[in-house]
Amino acid sequence: MSITDVVIYSPRFFVDAKELKQLWNLPILGGYRRILKTGLDENTTTMAVNALLELVDRIGKLPEHLFLYTGHGMFNLSAFLEATGFSEEKIDLLPEPDHYALVALHKAANTKQAAFLLVESLEHEPPSVGGILGSMAIVGYNGSDGGVECNAFRMALGARGQVLRYPGNKFDIRGEPDVLNAIKAAVGRGSVKVIFSNAADLRMLKKAIPNADVETPAHLGYIGSVTPVVSYFKNPEKLNQAILVVADEHQTAILKPSLSGSVNVLETANPRHMLFSQYLAARENPEGNVSIPQGAYISSITYFDQKDARYRLRSVKCLDCQSIQFPPRLRCKRCGGKTEQSAPLPRKASLYSYTKIMKGAAPTEFDIQQMVEGDYCVGIVEFQEGVRVITQNILFRGHIF
């Protein structure tokens, strides 16, 4: 049994790590080039939903079981269940501590027709923490033999020095004999690449284990314990037989995946750059950005009543004329007949038309979005069923409009 299908879901933005390093001279930023950040309409829950639904589109069904690691974000399980159609009884929820990310991957890789879902995001934490921690979601499915096997798994005692003190002291791996010996045993005598989740440990770990090629992926940024998993599945052929290490103050998890067949990996489009000052301004929602409401917002009652359509593109079908309609309505807009719930619309459609909203042209409720993103596009997409839907953030031929 092994992982055969993987979806890597990136959030909408990234901030420059150089800018962060100027604000806080933190050792954890050493080597990173950017930190991935959620957009105004993204959080831990929405990233998890989108990643899982992308996987469902690929495999054509919900996994039989889900091992879910939710990281440090504020995860809304009830919203996740409603949006995905998953049953709570089929989910093993694994929040903090960090090493549970590798536990979830190991369990999914050894449970047929199961999936792992790792999601990390901090949206509302103080800048000293929220600034350095990025966001991302990755989901993988155990479809059959072949793919990535995760049989070599071991645990060590917790790393007492793991909690970094900002601007802080580096965690000394040499003072953690249990962790060091476990990594040495996994590496063995050969030269093996070790993908570590904590940037502050790299230099000391290289000295302690000379034959280990230690790295933390600079292009990903720091996404907590999800970092080594995403790094591996971005290029499993190149990183075959690598060792993934996640250390926290409770336990250290060490996993040695191996490629026994092909694995299908889907990545979402690259995020767009934004200044960290803009990110903070958007998240803190400063007063004065929204002046006179112009009716662009809907009531919370209407929003939650339509959440199934928003998350899952749930449509309805007319019992008389058989037409498919979105958003759902009780009566057909063509013939007035009664409707019933139908299958969700596919997550791919043709771009029918789009227009760019320039600064000053949008309703005032979008002032914050325009401050962060500048001009943005609104488009109409057309599905096979003939349904047309207005949307933002259109992914067309690898580009976000």
C-alpha positions in Angstrom: 0.0 0.0 0.0 1.2 3.5 -0.8 0.3 7.1 -1.7 -0.6 7.3 -5.4 -2.3 10.7 -5.7 -1.3 14.0 -4.2 -2.6 17.6 -4.3 -0.5 20.5 -3.1 -2.7 23.5 -2.4 -0.9 26.9 -2.2 -2.5 30.0 -0.8 -3.0 33.1 -2.8 0.0 35.2 -1.7 3.6 35.2 -0.5 5.6 37.8 1.3 9.3 38.4 0.9 11.4 36.8 3.6 14.0 39.6 3.3 11.4 42.1 4.4 10.5 39.9 7.4 14.2 39.6 8.3 14.5 43.4 8.4 11.6 43.6 10.8 12.8 40.8 13.1 16.3 39.4 12.9 15.0 35.9 13.5 17.3 32.8 13.0 14.4 30.8 11.7 14.3 33.0 8.6 17.8 32.1 7.5 17.8 30.7 4.0 14.1 31.2 3.2 13.2 33.3 0.2 9.5 33.7 0.8 6.7 32.9 3.2 3.4 31.7 1.8 0.3 33.6 3.1 -3.5 33.2 2.9 -5.6 35.6 1.0 -8.5 37.6 2.5 -10.9 34.9 1.7 -8.7 32.0 2.8 -8.0 30.3 6.2 -7.1 26.9 7.5 -10.6 25.4 6.9 -11.0 26.7 3.3 -7.6 25.5 2.3 -8.3 22.0 3.7 -11.7 22.0 1.8 -10.2 23.1 -1.5 -7.3 20.6 -1.3 -9.6 17.7 -0.5 -12.1 18.5 -3.2 -9.3 18.7 -5.8 -8.3 15.2 -4.7 -11.9 14.0 -4.9 -12.1 15.3 -8.5 -9.0 13.3 -9.4 -9.9 10.0 -7.8 -13.7 10.3 -8.4 -14.8 9.6 -4.8 -14.3 10.5 -1.1 -11.6 8.5 0.6 -12.8 5.7 3.0 -10.9 7.3 5.9 -9.0 10.6 6.5 -6.1 11.3 8.8 -6.3 15.1 9.3 -3.5 17.3 10.8 -4.7 20.8 11.4 -1.5 22.5 12.6 -1.7 25.8 14.4 -4.7 27.4 12.7 -8.3 27.8 13.8 -9.9 24.8 12.1 -13.7 24.6 11.9 -14.5 20.9 11.7 -18.2 21.3 11.3 -17.8 23.6 8.3 -15.3 21.2 6.8 -17.7 18.3 7.2 -20.6 20.2 5.6 -18.4 21.4 2.7 -16.9 18.1 1.8 -19.7 15.7 2.7 -17.3 13.7 4.9 -18.6 11.8 8.0 -16.9 12.7 11.3 -16.7 9.0 12.2 -14.3 8.5 9.2 -11.8 11.2 10.4 -8.9 10.8 12.7 -8.3 14.4 13.8 -4.7 15.1 14.7 -4.1 18.7 15.8 -0.9 19.8 17.5 1.8 18.8 18.4 3.8 19.1 15.3 5.0 15.5 14.9 1.4 14.4 14.2 1.9 15.6 10.6 4.2 12.6 9.9 2.0 10.3 12.0 -0.9 11.2 9.6 1.1 10.5 6.5 2.4 7.2 7.9 -1.1 6.0 8.8 -2.6 7.0 5.5 0.2 5.2 3.6 -0.6 2.0 5.4 -4.4 2.2 5.3 -5.9 1.3 1.9 -8.2 3.8 0.3 -7.4 6.3 3.1 -6.0 9.8 2.7 -3.8 12.2 4.7 -4.6 15.9 4.8 -2.1 18.3 6.4 -3.0 22.0 6.6 -1.0 24.8 8.3 -2.0 28.4 8.6 -1.9 31.3 11.1 -4.3 34.1 10.3 -4.7 36.1 13.6 -1.6 35.5 15.7 0.8 38.2 16.8 3.3 39.3 14.1 6.2 37.6 16.0 4.6 34.3 15.3 2.2 34.8 12.4 4.8 36.6 10.3 7.2 33.8 10.0 4.8 30.9 9.7 3.4 30.3 6.2 0.3 28.5 5.0 -0.3 25.5 2.8 -2.3 22.3 2.5 -1.3 18.9 1.1 -3.5 15.9 0.7 -2.6 12.4 -0.5 -4.6 9.2 -1.3 -3.7 5.6 -0.8 -5.1 4.1 -4.0 -3.2 0.9 -4.6 0.2 -0.7 -4.7 2.9 1.5 -6.2 3.5 5.1 -5.5 5.2 6.3 -2.3 5.5 3.8 0.6 6.1 5.0 4.2 7.0 1.9 6.1 10.2 3.1 7.8 8.9 5.1 10.7 10.3 5.8 14.1 9.8 8.1 17.1 12.2 9.6 19.6 11.7 11.4 22.8 10.7 15.1 22.7 13.2 17.8 21.9 13.4 19.9 25.1 15.1 22.8 23.3 12.7 22.9 20.4 10.7 25.9 21.5 12.6 28.9 20.0 12.8 32.1 22.0 12.6 35.1 19.7 14.9 36.6 18.6 16.0 33.5 20.3 18.5 30.8 20.8 19.0 28.1 18.3 17.9 24.6 19.2 21.1 22.5 19.9 20.6 19.1 18.4 23.8 17.9 20.2 22.0 18.4 23.5 19.2 15.9 22.4 20.9 12.5 22.3 17.6 10.6 21.7 16.7 12.7 18.7 20.2 12.6 17.3 20.6 8.9 17.7 17.2 8.2 16.0 18.2 10.4 13.0 21.6 8.7 12.8 20.0 5.3 12.8 17.6 6.3 10.0 20.4 7.8 7.9 22.7 4.8 8.3 26.1 4.8 6.7 25.2 6.1 3.3 24.8 9.7 2.2 21.1 10.6 2.5 19.2 13.8 2.2 17.4 14.8 5.4 14.5 17.3 5.1 14.1 19.0 8.4 11.1 21.0 9.5 13.0 23.6 11.6 15.5 25.9 9.9 17.3 26.8 13.1 18.6 23.3 13.4 20.3 22.8 10.1 23.9 23.9 10.7 24.2 22.0 13.9 22.6 18.9 12.4 25.1 18.9 9.6 27.9 19.0 12.0 26.4 16.2 14.2 25.7 13.9 11.2 28.4 14.6 8.5 27.0 12.2 5.9 23.5 13.8 6.1 22.7 16.3 3.3 20.4 18.4 5.4 18.0 21.0 4.0 14.9 23.0 4.6 13.4 24.1 1.2 14.0 27.8 0.7 11.4 28.1 -2.0 8.6 26.9 0.2 9.2 29.1 3.2 8.5 28.0 6.7 5.2 26.1 6.9 5.8 24.3 10.1 5.8 20.5 10.3 4.1 20.4 6.8 7.4 21.7 5.2 9.3 18.4 4.7 6.1 16.6 3.5 5.4 19.2 0.8 9.1 19.3 -0.1 9.2 15.6 -0.7 6.0 15.3 -2.8 7.0 18.2 -5.0 9.7 15.9 -6.4 9.5 12.4 -5.1 11.5 10.9 -8.0 14.5 13.2 -7.1 14.1 12.8 -3.4 13.6 9.1 -3.3 14.8 7.5 0.0 15.0 10.9 1.7 14.4 11.2 5.4 11.7 13.5 6.8 12.1 14.8 10.3 9.7 16.8 12.5 10.8 17.7 16.0 8.7 19.3 18.7 9.0 19.4 22.5 6.8 16.3 22.9 8.1 13.8 20.3 10.3 13.6 17.2 8.9 11.8 14.2 11.3 10.4 11.6 9.9 9.0 8.3 11.8 7.4 5.4 9.5 7.3 2.3 10.4 5.3 -0.7 9.1 5.4 -4.3 7.9 2.0 -5.5 5.9 3.3 -8.5 4.5 6.4 -10.1 2.7 9.1 -8.0 0.4 11.7 -9.6 1.1 15.1 -8.1 -1.1 18.2 -8.8 0.1 21.7 -7.7 -2.0 24.8 -7.6 -0.8 28.0 -9.3 2.0 30.0 -7.8 0.9 32.7 -5.3 1.4 36.4 -6.0 3.8 38.6 -4.1 2.6 41.2 -1.6 4.3 43.4 1.0 4.1 42.2 4.6 2.8 45.6 5.7 -0.1 45.1 3.3 -0.7 41.7 4.7 -0.9 43.0 8.3 -3.1 45.9 7.2 -5.6 43.5 5.6 -5.6 41.1 8.5 -6.0 43.8 11.1 -8.8 45.4 9.1 -7.9 49.0 9.9 -10.7 51.5 10.4 -11.6 53.9 7.7 -11.0 51.6 4.7 -14.7 50.9 4.2 -16.7 54.1 4.2 -20.3 53.7 3.0 -21.6 50.1 2.5 -22.8 49.7 -1.1 -24.6 46.4 -0.8 -21.9 44.0 -1.9 -22.2 41.9 1.3 -25.0 39.4 2.0 -26.4 38.6 5.4 -24.8 35.9 7.5 -28.0 33.9 7.4 -28.0 33.9 3.6 -24.3 33.1 3.5 -24.6 30.0 5.7 -27.8 28.9 4.0 -25.8 28.8 0.7 -22.5 27.4 2.0 -23.1 24.0 0.3 -23.3 25.8 -3.0 -20.3 28.0 -2.2 -18.0 25.2 -1.1 -19.1 22.3 -3.3 -20.8 24.1 -6.2 -24.0 22.2 -5.4 -26.6 22.8 -8.1 -30.3 21.9 -8.5 -32.2 20.1 -11.3 -35.7 21.0 -12.5 -38.1 18.0 -12.2 -40.1 19.3 -15.3 -37.7 20.7 -17.9 -34.6 18.9 -16.5 -32.4 22.0 -16.6 -29.5 22.4 -14.2 -29.4 25.7 -12.3 -26.9 27.4 -10.0 -27.2 28.8 -7.3 -29.8 26.5 -5.9 -33.4 27.7 -5.9 -36.8 26.1 -5.0 -38.4 26.9 -8.3 -37.0 26.7 -11.8 -36.3 30.1 -13.3 -37.2 28.8 -16.8 -40.5 27.0 -16.3 -41.4 27.5 -12.6 -41.3 23.8 -11.8 -40.0 22.3 -8.6 -36.3 21.5 -8.3 -34.3 18.8 -6.5 -30.7 18.8 -5.4 -28.3 17.4 -8.1 -24.6 16.5 -8.2 -22.1 19.3 -7.6 -20.9 21.1 -10.7 -17.4 20.0 -11.9 -14.5 22.1 -10.6 -13.4 23.0 -14.1 -15.2 25.2 -16.6 -14.6 27.3 -19.7 -13.9 31.0 -19.3 -16.8 32.7 -21.0 -15.8 36.3 -20.3 -14.0 38.4 -17.8 -13.4 42.1 -16.9 -10.8 43.9 -14.8 -12.0 46.0 -11.8 -9.7 49.0 -11.6 -9.1 50.9 -8.4 -12.1 53.0 -7.5 -14.5 51.0 -9.6 -15.3 48.3 -7.0 -17.9 48.6 -4.2 -16.4 50.1 -1.0 -16.6 46.7 0.7 -13.7 45.7 -1.5 -11.4 48.6 -0.5 -9.2 46.3 1.6 -8.9 43.8 -1.2 -7.9 46.5 -3.7 -5.4 47.9 -1.2 -3.6 44.5 -1.1 -4.2 43.2 -4.6 -4.6 46.2 -6.7 -6.8 45.6 -9.7 -8.7 42.3 -9.7 -10.7 40.4 -12.2 -14.3 39.1 -12.2 -15.2 36.5 -14.7 -18.1 34.4 -16.0 -17.3 30.7 -16.4 -19.5 28.2 -18.3 -19.9 24.6 -17.3 -20.8 21.7 -19.6 -24.3 21.7 -18.2 -24.8 25.2 -19.7 -24.7 26.9 -16.2 -22.8 30.2 -16.0 -21.3 31.4 -12.7 -19.7 34.8 -11.8 -16.5 34.3 -9.9 -13.3 36.0 -8.8 -9.7 34.6 -8.9 -10.0 32.6 -12.2 -7.3 30.1 -12.8 -6.9 30.0 -16.6 -4.0 28.2 -18.4 -1.8 28.3 -15.3 -2.5 32.0 -14.5 -4.7 33.6 -11.8 -6.8 36.5 -13.1 
